[in-house]
Every structure is written in C-alpha cells, then in structure tokens.
Amino acid sequence: MAFDLPPVRIGLYIILAVFAFILFCLSAARLHYTTHLPRGDPLNGGKGFYDPIVAEILVTTLMTIPWCAFIIFCIHKRVESRLVSTFRGELIGLGILWLFWIVGAAIASSMWGDLSWCQQFEACRVLSALVAFAWLGWIVVTMILVVSMLFSFANKALLEPLHGRWDPRASTYHPSAA
C-alpha cells in the first residue's frame, strides 16, 4: 500500500485551523475580560488593560486560519499557479507562521507558566488553556513544516506545486509540458 502525503498534510492543516480557531476564541475572551474589568476586580485594581502578547496571539490566529484554508484549497484542487502555491512558497509562509507561533507561545508561557495556584478562577483557566493551545498550534506548525520540507527536499520539488501530486508530463505548471 502506497503512502499518500496530501491527505496527511490536509489533516494537519485542518488540525492547525481548529487549534487556531480555539486559540482565537480564548484570546478574544481574554481581551474582553481585561478591557472590561468589573468594579472591584482585584486584577489591575479594576482598571481595564490588555496584554500585548494576547493581541499578538490573536493576530497569529487571524493569519493562520486563512493560510490553512488557502493551502487546503491548493492541495485539494491541485492549484498550479507560479508563486505561492509551490513548496517554496508554503515553506516561506510556514516559516513566518512558525516564528509568530513560537514567540506567542514562549512569551505566554513565561508570563503565565504556572497558574495552578489560581485554577478556581475562570480567568486563570482561560490563560492556562491559551498557553496550552499556543504550544499545540506551534507543534502542529512544526510538524507541517518538517513534513513539507522533507518531502520537497527528498523529491527535489521545492519549485513544484505544493499539492504534491504532479505529473511533469501532464502538468500545465511544469516547463517541459509546453
């Protein structure tokens, strides 16, 4: 039985999109809580604020979800345009996302690494989940990056369409098909 990589990559991108959506919701909940603190809340003396890292994580998720949809579309429909739909374009995009995810997860972990002392409060549970999903998203981005990198280097396919199912004789993308 032959190993078919495109369904694996589509599955990983779907998992990444789900994690990014969950992280988006958690970030939005945290931003709403910190910018609308009720009177008498002990956090920041009851004055509204926002955590810059939560805004960075929110932006990361807003970049990741459309990226996942685009790549899934390219793999599924076998898109063969020149620039972004090559393995090189995918690796560049994943590299940028990887940096955003690692920065968000690392800074969130350094700020809220051990919140076991306050798990009775909803705000702490949201932060714990936010940190966990930031790391899970980074792990999935890393897995996709490694799989795509290994496949493209092993098959000398860096400039080939990222759907990974091309036939140089039948492809409209490949220069020898002309």
C-alpha positions as CSV (number, residue, x, y, z in Angstrom):
1,M,0.0,0.0,0.0
2,A,1.5,3.3,-1.1
3,F,1.8,6.3,1.3
4,D,-0.2,9.3,0.2
5,L,1.1,12.5,1.7
6,P,-1.5,15.1,0.6
7,P,-4.3,13.7,2.9
8,V,-1.9,13.7,5.8
9,R,-1.0,17.4,5.1
10,I,-4.6,18.3,4.7
11,G,-5.4,16.6,8.0
12,L,-2.6,18.5,9.8
13,Y,-3.8,21.8,8.3
14,I,-7.3,21.1,9.5
15,I,-6.0,20.4,13.0
16,L,-4.0,23.6,12.9
17,A,-7.0,25.6,11.8
18,V,-9.1,24.1,14.6
19,F,-6.4,24.9,17.2
20,A,-6.0,28.4,15.8
21,F,-9.8,28.9,16.0
22,I,-9.9,27.8,19.6
23,L,-6.9,30.0,20.4
24,F,-8.7,32.9,18.7
25,C,-11.7,32.4,20.9
26,L,-9.6,32.2,24.0
27,S,-7.6,35.3,23.1
28,A,-10.9,37.2,22.4
29,A,-12.2,36.1,25.7
30,R,-9.1,37.3,27.5
31,L,-9.1,40.6,25.7
32,H,-12.7,41.2,26.5
33,Y,-12.1,40.3,30.2
34,T,-9.1,42.6,30.6
35,T,-10.6,45.5,28.7
36,H,-13.9,45.3,30.6
37,L,-12.9,44.6,34.2
38,P,-15.8,44.9,36.6
39,R,-15.6,47.3,39.5
40,G,-13.9,45.7,42.5
41,D,-12.0,43.2,40.4
42,P,-8.6,42.6,42.0
43,L,-6.8,42.4,38.6
44,N,-5.0,45.7,37.9
45,G,-7.0,47.5,40.5
46,G,-10.2,47.2,38.4
47,K,-8.8,49.3,35.6
48,G,-9.1,47.9,32.1
49,F,-5.9,47.0,30.1
50,Y,-4.8,44.4,27.6
51,D,-1.9,42.1,27.3
52,P,0.2,42.8,24.2
53,I,1.0,39.1,23.8
54,V,-2.7,38.2,23.7
55,A,-3.0,40.7,20.8
56,E,0.0,39.0,19.1
57,I,-1.6,35.6,19.5
58,L,-4.9,37.0,18.2
59,V,-3.1,38.3,15.1
60,T,-1.3,35.0,14.7
61,T,-4.5,33.1,14.7
62,L,-6.1,35.5,12.2
63,M,-3.1,34.9,9.8
64,T,-3.2,31.1,10.4
65,I,-6.8,30.4,9.6
66,P,-6.9,31.9,6.1
67,W,-3.4,30.4,5.4
68,C,-4.8,26.9,6.3
69,A,-7.8,27.4,4.1
70,F,-5.7,28.5,1.2
71,I,-3.2,25.6,1.5
72,I,-6.0,23.1,1.9
73,F,-7.7,24.5,-1.2
74,C,-4.4,24.4,-3.2
75,I,-3.8,20.8,-2.2
76,H,-7.3,19.6,-2.8
77,K,-7.9,21.4,-6.1
78,R,-4.3,20.9,-7.3
79,V,-3.7,24.6,-7.9
80,E,-0.6,25.2,-10.0
81,S,0.0,28.9,-10.1
82,R,3.6,30.1,-10.0
83,L,4.4,31.9,-6.8
84,V,2.7,31.0,-3.6
85,S,1.4,27.5,-4.5
86,T,4.9,26.0,-4.7
87,F,6.6,24.1,-1.9
88,R,9.0,27.1,-1.6
89,G,6.0,29.4,-1.0
90,E,4.5,27.1,1.5
91,L,7.8,26.8,3.4
92,I,8.3,30.5,3.5
93,G,4.7,31.0,4.8
94,L,5.1,28.3,7.3
95,G,8.4,29.7,8.5
96,I,6.7,33.1,9.1
97,L,3.8,31.4,11.0
98,W,6.3,29.3,12.9
99,L,8.0,32.4,14.2
100,F,4.7,34.0,15.2
101,W,3.6,30.8,17.0
102,I,6.9,30.3,18.9
103,V,7.0,33.9,20.0
104,G,3.4,33.9,21.2
105,A,3.7,30.5,23.0
106,A,7.1,31.3,24.6
107,I,6.1,34.8,25.9
108,A,2.7,33.5,27.1
109,S,4.5,30.6,28.9
110,S,7.0,33.0,30.6
111,M,4.1,35.3,31.8
112,W,1.6,32.6,32.8
113,G,3.6,29.4,33.1
114,D,2.4,28.1,36.4
115,L,-1.2,29.1,37.2
116,S,-2.0,26.1,39.3
117,W,-2.5,28.3,42.3
118,C,-5.5,30.2,40.8
119,Q,-7.4,27.5,38.9
120,Q,-10.6,28.3,40.8
121,F,-10.9,31.5,38.8
122,E,-12.2,31.4,35.2
123,A,-9.5,33.9,34.1
124,C,-6.7,31.6,35.1
125,R,-8.4,28.6,33.4
126,V,-8.6,30.7,30.2
127,L,-4.9,31.6,30.4
128,S,-3.9,28.0,31.1
129,A,-5.9,26.9,28.0
130,L,-4.5,29.8,26.0
131,V,-0.9,28.7,26.8
132,A,-1.7,25.1,26.1
133,F,-3.3,25.8,22.7
134,A,-0.5,28.2,21.7
135,W,2.0,25.3,22.2
136,L,-0.2,22.8,20.5
137,G,-0.5,25.1,17.5
138,W,3.2,25.6,17.4
139,I,3.8,21.8,17.5
140,V,1.4,21.3,14.5
141,V,3.0,24.1,12.5
142,T,6.4,22.5,13.2
143,M,5.1,19.1,12.1
144,I,3.7,20.5,8.9
145,L,7.0,22.4,8.3
146,V,9.1,19.3,8.8
147,V,6.9,17.1,6.6
148,S,6.7,19.6,3.8
149,M,10.5,20.3,4.0
150,L,11.4,16.6,4.0
151,F,9.1,15.9,1.1
152,S,10.2,18.8,-1.0
153,F,13.9,18.2,-0.4
154,A,13.7,14.4,-0.9
155,N,11.9,14.8,-4.2
156,K,13.7,17.9,-5.4
157,A,10.3,19.6,-5.5
158,L,11.0,23.0,-4.0
159,L,9.7,24.8,-7.0
160,E,6.9,22.3,-7.8
161,P,3.2,22.8,-6.9
162,L,2.6,22.2,-3.3
163,H,-0.3,19.7,-3.9
164,G,2.5,17.1,-4.3
165,R,0.6,15.1,-6.9
166,W,2.1,16.4,-10.1
167,D,3.0,14.6,-13.3
168,P,5.6,16.6,-15.2
169,R,4.3,15.2,-18.5
170,A,0.7,16.3,-17.8
171,S,1.2,19.4,-15.7
172,T,0.5,22.8,-17.1
173,Y,2.9,24.1,-14.5
174,H,6.0,22.2,-15.5
175,P,8.1,23.9,-18.2
176,S,8.5,20.6,-20.2
177,A,4.8,20.3,-20.7
178,A,4.8,23.3,-23.2
